[in-house]
């Protein structure tokens, strides 16, 4: 069934730009999780997980147990530290490209 | 060019709140508009709340204008009696009830003192695992009361001319809090995963405004999660003039048509130590007015804007596209779900540049006002 259907073909390209462009793979230094990261600035971070990465992260796995808990609302500190290291080592370019 | 797109031809799959359970528990049939039709809600003799299509499967009579007879709702047209399981139980003038006499029923659940129903255009069984959580200390079932939280203040606001996705977009929209709600968002993060989407925000009120959240001495720490497409719990730590209050805001809606919905919000306040119930209720009333005012500011924007499929974002904007990708899962057949709709996604907005500019703008507004007063 049709849902929110774009009527302009360029909309699909925009969707791709904002959700996929400039993502860099970062491997966690503590577990086997690999995520895709984008940084528009030092402070901005965008982290795209997939099911495999969530499965590999013991921190998120531990939180899943407590259903209804608000724990899952925080990021994994080990992954965030790994991203910081990747930034320091210059693996993640910092700065947006025309808003995406 | 703005791509207005087309609105979906279906209503979201998931749990939708119809209102406070107590408001349906008076032995009468109640009407709630939803999913392009009218629903009938009533309480049976066991205290259970039932929800059916509001129009009688016989000849289309309006069940919400009927009567509750025993455990059943009776149609005002020919007195057909319907049970909460969706079956016709009795036709007083007929020898027997046709076996096929069934109508559309909605599965129900009571959470946090509110009635929720499951909607799915594909007709799946309700998924109780993805119900919103029970809030500790908040009265759950009918007849319960809470020692720690005030009773819900519940408001209903019908919205015409907007699809409910406009409301959802707010989850990712950092900058509108300054322009529409008159606060400085100093910290802003999102996490989307599975059927949940969360916004974390810390903000302080604008000193140059007195409506909305505008107030130099108002600090908010807000954590707001959508549990499915239509029910958000917003945990708020409010610091007003150094007085801290824990507020829980429910922001929920039910779509009524392709571009209309009923917005509902509820407020409960954790009763502060050493404060009597009357004062606690007064505090909850004040916060209900404040957040209610906030919703009306949004409504004004929605009713005058156009739908946009291809928003053009700057780097200080939140993850609107990822949020909409998450939201789309509720409008997609289960067989067609894509992993990226539910995969975990985290985002932190850099609010530094925005706040530098906003602080300067507010300072200029205050200076202008002062010189006008001299």
Interface residues (C-beta under 8 A of the other chain):
Chain A: X1 X2 X3 X4 X5 X6 X7 X8 X10 X11 X14 X15 X18 X19 X40 X41 X42 X43 X44 X45 X46 X47 X48 X49 X50 X51 X53 X54 X60 X67 X68 X70 X72 X73 X75 X96 X99 X100
Chain B: X1 X3 X4 X5 X6 X7 X8 X9 X10 X121 X129 X133 X134 X165 X191 X193 X196 X198 X200 X223 X225 X235 X309 X310 X312 X313 X314 X315 X317 X319 X320 X321 X322 X324 X325 X328 X331 X332 X333 X339 X340 X343 X344 X345 X346 X347 X348 X349 X350 X351 X352
